[in-house]
Amino acid sequence: MRRRAIMVCVVLVFAVVFGAAHANSQEVLKYISSPDSAGNIFRVASGICPQKRNTRSAPTRYLKKKNPLPGSPENIQEGKLLYYKDAKPTACGLCHGLKGNGNGRLARGLNPPPRNFTCAELMDSISDGQMFWIIKNGSKGTAMPVHKGTLSDKKIWQLIRFIRQFAN
Ligand code: HEC
């Protein structure tokens, strides 16, 4: 009887220690670190909310623009295809992440990091027109590419309809 009680205790202690270690490694994984050119370790976006944001502001006439396309299933579906696969030069998801949290395959080491679209706190402060302008013209001095020559206005608005879903 006593032996059994000891066994139960041992198992419980293991469960707690292992569980804590596991939770901890998950926490660390959220901030995949990689050395920069100077050998310093720095953090990558992944899920940080709200992110520090120094993105240039769009001209006023853009800032006020509202998405002219309805959030219909068709528009969201088109945006989704572009996001994951069809957008040129690079599918958005490769940087912004399959879950939209800024932790895509190519995000590692990018400084500034890709926007975390799941962060409602920050995304609510970014207007449709601001997003449109950055997607079209890129964000100078960052990895965010120019899409002027590869995406029609309609496709950009569809992408915005899709991107907004991540913070819902
Ligand atoms: C090569 C990586 C990369 C790809 C591909 C990429 N982005 Fe980005 N994106 C970034 C980075 C980095 C930022 C942050 C720029 C900054 O801080 O100014 C960003 C920022 C943004 C923002 C935030 C603008 C703002 O005002 O805060 C939007 C919206 C956006 N990207 C949409 C897209 C869409 C849509 C696509 C695909 C058509 C895409 N991105 C493809 C790296 C990428």
Residues whose N, C-alpha, C, O or C-beta is under 5 A from the ligand:
A	BS01	HEC	N54 T55 A87 T90 A91 C92 C95 P112 P113 P114 R115 Q130 M131 I134 I135 S139 T142 A143 M144 P145 L159
